[in-house]
Amino acid sequence: MDWFAAMMAWLRENAAVLSAVVVPVFLGVIGPMRAREAGGRFYRRVRRLAQLRPLLSDGSSAADRLDELLDSEVEKLAKRHARKLNGANLAAIIFVSLVGGAISFGLVTWAQAITGPGAAVVWVLFWLWSFLVAVFVLVGGSQSLYKVEED
């Protein structure tokens, strides 16, 4: 159990810095990764459907349905690639991440500076705040990071 005690001591010493750095970095990395992967999913789906198409005979109902499905998926993929980055929402995500990280830093520093039940309350506030910021940025911000240009 010495490794656990050492890990907890290291965490107590570095939790403030970690909370100030990790929260914004985590939020800045996960959101774009989700957005990038979603585009990859559309591309892989279109590619699989296109590979299936030559296996079906022309004029069959299965080929017609696959053609309709392929058309709709290609349209979705084209819209996905035509989208533009929403600068205002990106700025809001960065602002909320930085402010959230700064407040997390303050809460951790405060929790480490006090003892007793007050410290436990501040630690709970820290975890609740971090969760709230993560949900706010990942769910709220990343969903509207891009805007689709309508013709």
Backbone bond lengths (Angstrom), bond angles and torsions (degrees), N, CA, C in turn:
res aa  C-N    CA-C-N  psi(-1)  N-CA   C-N-CA  omega(-1)  CA-C   N-CA-C  phi
1 M - - - 1.448 - - 1.524 112.29 -
2 D 1.336 117.15 0.40 1.464 119.55 178.67 1.512 111.61 -63.87
3 W 1.323 116.73 -35.11 1.468 119.67 -179.90 1.523 110.10 -66.12
4 F 1.341 116.82 -35.86 1.461 120.16 179.32 1.529 110.78 -67.31
5 A 1.316 116.85 -43.56 1.466 120.94 178.56 1.528 110.13 -63.92
6 A 1.328 116.20 -40.28 1.468 120.03 178.61 1.524 110.59 -65.42
7 M 1.322 116.34 -40.80 1.457 120.50 179.20 1.532 110.51 -65.04
8 M 1.308 117.29 -42.65 1.465 120.27 179.37 1.528 111.01 -66.30
9 A 1.327 117.32 -37.98 1.471 119.99 177.32 1.524 110.10 -64.70
10 W 1.325 116.41 -43.72 1.468 119.84 177.85 1.524 110.53 -61.93
11 L 1.323 117.13 -41.97 1.458 121.25 179.57 1.524 111.01 -63.56
12 R 1.332 117.60 -41.68 1.467 120.33 177.87 1.523 111.17 -61.69
13 E 1.321 116.75 -38.86 1.464 120.42 -178.66 1.523 112.58 -73.55
14 N 1.320 117.05 -31.43 1.465 120.32 -172.19 1.518 114.54 -114.25
15 A 1.310 118.37 5.22 1.468 120.89 -175.81 1.522 112.24 -63.24
16 A 1.318 117.19 -37.38 1.465 119.33 -178.40 1.523 110.93 -64.33
17 V 1.324 116.16 -46.56 1.460 119.84 179.66 1.521 110.21 -66.19
18 L 1.313 117.03 -42.08 1.463 120.49 179.44 1.522 111.44 -60.64
19 S 1.326 116.57 -42.30 1.465 118.52 -178.12 1.518 111.12 -67.88
20 A 1.314 117.45 -34.44 1.458 120.22 -179.88 1.523 111.84 -74.04
21 V 1.327 117.14 -29.07 1.462 120.84 -177.09 1.525 111.40 -96.51
22 V 1.311 117.25 -44.24 1.459 121.16 -171.95 1.519 112.28 -70.12
23 V 1.322 118.07 -40.43 1.467 119.43 -177.19 1.522 111.48 -60.21
24 P 1.348 120.57 -52.91 1.467 118.54 178.35 1.530 113.56 -64.67
25 V 1.342 116.58 -39.22 1.467 119.05 -179.92 1.522 110.01 -65.62
26 F 1.317 116.47 -44.67 1.460 120.81 179.21 1.525 110.38 -58.49
27 L 1.316 115.94 -45.93 1.457 119.84 -178.61 1.518 111.54 -70.52
28 G 1.323 117.12 -33.77 1.459 120.00 179.16 1.506 113.57 -75.66
29 V 1.332 118.59 -20.85 1.457 122.02 -178.63 1.522 111.15 -95.02
30 I 1.306 117.27 -44.35 1.465 120.47 -174.68 1.525 111.79 -66.08
31 G 1.325 117.70 -43.81 1.471 120.52 -179.29 1.513 112.88 -58.46
32 P 1.338 119.04 -53.70 1.464 118.89 178.09 1.526 113.73 -63.21
33 M 1.327 117.05 -33.07 1.469 118.82 178.08 1.527 110.48 -64.89
34 R 1.327 116.65 -40.55 1.465 119.63 177.77 1.518 110.82 -63.79
35 A 1.332 116.99 -42.43 1.465 120.79 -179.11 1.519 110.78 -65.63
36 R 1.326 117.29 -40.92 1.461 120.90 -179.65 1.526 110.39 -67.23
37 E 1.306 117.05 -43.36 1.461 120.90 -178.48 1.523 111.70 -65.22
38 A 1.324 117.08 -34.25 1.463 119.59 178.98 1.524 110.44 -62.24
39 G 1.339 118.44 -40.05 1.461 121.74 177.08 1.509 110.85 -64.20
40 G 1.321 116.66 -37.26 1.457 121.67 177.85 1.520 111.76 -64.82
41 R 1.311 116.27 -35.57 1.461 120.68 179.42 1.528 110.66 -64.11
42 F 1.338 117.32 -43.28 1.462 120.89 178.43 1.524 110.40 -62.37
43 Y 1.321 116.04 -44.08 1.463 120.57 -178.89 1.528 110.97 -62.70
44 R 1.321 117.28 -45.27 1.475 120.37 179.38 1.523 111.23 -62.92
45 R 1.311 117.04 -37.78 1.461 119.56 -179.69 1.525 111.16 -66.56
46 V 1.337 117.40 -44.20 1.463 120.97 178.18 1.522 109.69 -62.31
47 R 1.316 117.03 -42.51 1.469 120.64 -179.96 1.535 111.26 -61.77
48 R 1.327 117.53 -42.67 1.481 120.17 179.10 1.522 110.97 -64.90
49 L 1.335 116.72 -42.34 1.464 119.77 179.35 1.528 110.73 -64.92
50 A 1.326 116.67 -40.39 1.469 120.16 179.45 1.523 110.99 -66.02
51 Q 1.309 117.63 -33.18 1.469 120.45 177.45 1.523 111.32 -71.40
52 L 1.313 117.37 -29.33 1.469 120.69 178.54 1.533 112.30 -74.91
53 R 1.309 116.89 -30.21 1.476 120.69 -171.93 1.526 113.44 -56.70
54 P 1.337 121.55 -45.16 1.468 119.59 -179.59 1.532 114.18 -64.67
55 L 1.317 116.64 -16.86 1.464 119.84 -179.46 1.525 112.62 -77.74
56 L 1.339 117.13 -16.37 1.463 121.20 -178.75 1.524 110.28 -98.73
57 S 1.317 115.66 143.85 1.466 119.03 179.34 1.531 110.00 -76.80
58 D 1.333 114.89 141.79 1.463 120.08 -179.40 1.522 110.00 -63.67
59 G 1.330 115.57 141.98 1.455 120.98 177.87 1.517 113.89 89.89
60 S 1.311 118.70 -12.46 1.467 119.54 178.97 1.527 109.44 -76.11
61 S 1.332 115.42 157.30 1.466 119.06 -179.49 1.526 110.72 -65.81
62 A 1.322 117.67 -33.85 1.465 120.63 178.15 1.531 110.40 -64.93
63 A 1.324 116.69 -41.00 1.471 120.32 178.96 1.527 110.46 -65.72
64 D 1.335 116.74 -40.80 1.464 119.93 178.84 1.528 111.39 -63.62
65 R 1.337 116.98 -43.39 1.465 120.47 179.21 1.529 110.65 -66.48
66 L 1.326 116.53 -38.88 1.461 119.54 178.36 1.528 110.61 -66.62
67 D 1.331 117.03 -37.89 1.469 120.06 176.64 1.533 110.96 -61.89
68 E 1.334 117.21 -42.53 1.466 120.76 177.99 1.526 111.02 -63.71
69 L 1.320 115.83 -43.75 1.462 120.36 179.24 1.525 110.45 -64.48
70 L 1.321 116.48 -42.34 1.462 120.55 179.22 1.526 110.84 -63.92
71 D 1.324 116.99 -40.46 1.472 120.32 177.46 1.527 111.17 -60.69
72 S 1.322 116.82 -45.57 1.466 119.49 -178.56 1.526 111.12 -67.27
73 E 1.326 117.71 -37.84 1.464 120.43 179.49 1.529 111.47 -69.21
74 V 1.322 117.04 -37.64 1.463 120.21 177.07 1.530 109.70 -66.30
75 E 1.315 117.35 -37.18 1.471 120.61 177.06 1.530 110.59 -63.73
76 K 1.333 117.40 -42.83 1.462 120.92 177.45 1.524 110.90 -62.38
77 L 1.331 115.71 -42.13 1.459 120.05 179.86 1.525 111.04 -64.84
78 A 1.324 117.13 -40.31 1.462 120.58 178.78 1.527 110.88 -64.37
79 K 1.337 117.28 -40.98 1.462 120.25 177.39 1.519 110.75 -64.35
80 R 1.304 116.00 -37.51 1.468 120.84 -179.69 1.527 110.76 -63.40
81 H 1.331 116.26 -39.12 1.466 119.99 -179.02 1.530 111.88 -79.37
82 A 1.311 117.93 -17.58 1.462 121.25 -179.65 1.522 112.34 -88.35
83 R 1.301 117.36 -1.96 1.460 119.87 -176.47 1.531 110.84 -74.41
84 K 1.311 114.65 155.72 1.461 122.53 -179.20 1.531 108.99 -118.30
85 L 1.313 115.30 149.88 1.455 121.01 176.97 1.524 109.58 -69.01
86 N 1.313 116.74 130.89 1.456 122.28 178.32 1.530 107.78 -87.64
87 G 1.335 116.00 101.69 1.459 121.50 -174.76 1.513 113.54 -61.82
88 A 1.315 117.52 -39.27 1.466 120.61 -179.26 1.531 110.65 -64.93
89 N 1.318 116.58 -42.09 1.465 119.13 179.19 1.527 111.44 -69.25
90 L 1.338 117.25 -36.18 1.459 120.14 176.58 1.527 110.01 -63.30
91 A 1.327 117.01 -43.12 1.465 120.62 178.17 1.532 110.50 -62.58
92 A 1.322 116.64 -39.86 1.469 120.08 178.63 1.529 110.84 -65.40
93 I 1.328 117.26 -40.12 1.465 121.03 178.55 1.526 110.08 -62.98
94 I 1.332 116.64 -44.60 1.467 120.42 179.56 1.524 110.12 -64.00
95 F 1.323 117.16 -44.17 1.462 121.13 179.99 1.525 111.31 -61.46
96 V 1.322 116.77 -48.98 1.469 120.34 -179.28 1.523 110.52 -63.66
97 S 1.340 117.13 -38.36 1.463 120.05 178.49 1.524 111.37 -64.39
98 L 1.324 116.99 -44.86 1.466 119.90 -179.00 1.525 111.98 -68.11
99 V 1.324 116.83 -43.94 1.469 119.84 178.03 1.529 109.63 -65.54
100 G 1.328 116.40 -41.76 1.464 119.58 177.80 1.516 111.91 -61.75
101 G 1.333 116.76 -41.13 1.462 120.61 177.11 1.519 111.93 -64.84
102 A 1.339 117.19 -39.99 1.466 120.55 179.27 1.531 110.94 -66.06
103 I 1.314 116.61 -41.48 1.469 119.50 178.83 1.529 109.99 -68.13
104 S 1.331 117.31 -38.58 1.468 120.52 175.51 1.526 110.57 -60.19
105 F 1.331 115.66 -43.05 1.466 120.54 177.34 1.529 110.39 -58.68
106 G 1.327 116.42 -46.03 1.456 120.16 179.10 1.522 112.86 -62.71
107 L 1.324 116.42 -41.92 1.468 119.67 -179.84 1.531 111.31 -65.64
108 V 1.328 117.14 -41.77 1.470 119.67 179.39 1.522 110.53 -65.99
109 T 1.326 116.20 -42.86 1.465 119.51 179.21 1.527 110.54 -61.75
110 W 1.310 115.52 -41.93 1.462 120.68 178.41 1.527 111.11 -64.28
111 A 1.327 116.42 -44.56 1.466 120.26 -179.30 1.524 111.58 -63.18
112 Q 1.330 116.44 -33.86 1.465 119.39 179.06 1.524 112.24 -76.56
113 A 1.313 116.50 -24.04 1.463 120.44 -176.36 1.530 112.85 -82.08
114 I 1.323 117.17 -20.79 1.466 119.45 -177.68 1.516 109.56 -112.59
115 T 1.312 115.76 167.71 1.465 120.99 179.17 1.522 109.42 -129.78
116 G 1.314 114.49 172.16 1.457 120.58 175.96 1.515 112.93 81.72
117 P 1.338 115.50 -158.47 1.459 119.77 -176.59 1.533 112.68 -65.52
118 G 1.335 116.50 -27.26 1.464 119.29 177.93 1.514 111.89 -61.67
119 A 1.334 116.88 -38.31 1.458 120.97 178.79 1.532 110.31 -64.78
120 A 1.320 116.46 -40.63 1.466 120.00 178.82 1.525 110.72 -62.37
121 V 1.322 116.44 -40.22 1.467 120.68 179.22 1.533 110.25 -64.31
122 V 1.336 115.86 -43.23 1.468 119.24 -179.30 1.528 110.30 -67.43
123 W 1.339 118.13 -37.04 1.470 119.79 176.48 1.527 110.69 -62.65
124 V 1.323 116.93 -41.19 1.471 120.03 177.38 1.523 109.90 -63.36
125 L 1.335 116.93 -42.00 1.464 120.08 176.51 1.529 111.04 -60.51
126 F 1.328 116.34 -41.00 1.465 120.42 178.27 1.525 111.04 -59.13
127 W 1.327 117.92 -49.00 1.468 120.86 -177.69 1.524 111.39 -66.78
128 L 1.330 116.66 -40.31 1.463 119.40 177.51 1.529 111.05 -64.39
129 W 1.320 116.44 -43.13 1.469 120.80 179.09 1.530 110.41 -62.45
130 S 1.324 117.57 -46.37 1.465 121.25 -179.38 1.523 110.62 -61.39
131 F 1.324 116.65 -41.70 1.461 120.01 177.69 1.518 111.00 -63.68
132 L 1.327 116.72 -43.13 1.460 121.14 179.69 1.526 111.32 -61.89
133 V 1.322 117.28 -44.74 1.470 120.55 179.02 1.528 110.22 -63.82
134 A 1.329 116.82 -42.99 1.470 120.09 179.19 1.525 111.18 -60.75
135 V 1.306 117.21 -45.29 1.462 120.77 178.97 1.523 110.32 -64.92
136 F 1.306 116.59 -43.34 1.462 121.76 -179.68 1.525 111.33 -58.45
137 V 1.314 116.74 -45.79 1.461 120.76 -176.28 1.523 111.63 -79.53
138 L 1.321 116.97 -48.71 1.469 119.42 -174.71 1.522 112.49 -70.71
139 V 1.302 117.16 -43.86 1.460 119.67 -177.13 1.522 111.27 -85.24
140 G 1.305 116.19 -47.84 1.461 119.47 -177.29 1.513 113.47 -76.08
141 G 1.327 116.78 -48.20 1.449 120.48 -174.06 1.515 115.10 -78.50
142 S 1.311 116.70 -44.27 1.464 118.66 -174.45 1.527 112.48 -69.76
143 Q 1.317 117.48 -22.85 1.460 119.82 179.08 1.519 111.68 -71.16
144 S 1.340 117.04 -24.87 1.462 119.77 -177.85 1.521 111.23 -118.57
145 L 1.330 117.22 26.62 1.459 121.29 -179.44 1.524 111.23 -70.11
146 Y 1.300 116.53 -30.10 1.469 120.93 179.93 1.524 110.07 -116.13
147 K 1.307 115.96 149.75 1.451 120.02 173.87 1.525 107.75 -121.55
148 V 1.309 115.51 140.75 1.459 121.48 -178.57 1.511 108.09 -94.01
149 E 1.313 115.54 129.66 1.451 120.97 178.59 1.524 108.77 -77.98
150 E 1.308 116.77 122.26 1.460 121.13 178.11 1.519 109.68 -90.15
151 D 1.306 116.54 138.36 1.480 121.36 179.28 1.499 110.90 -80.94
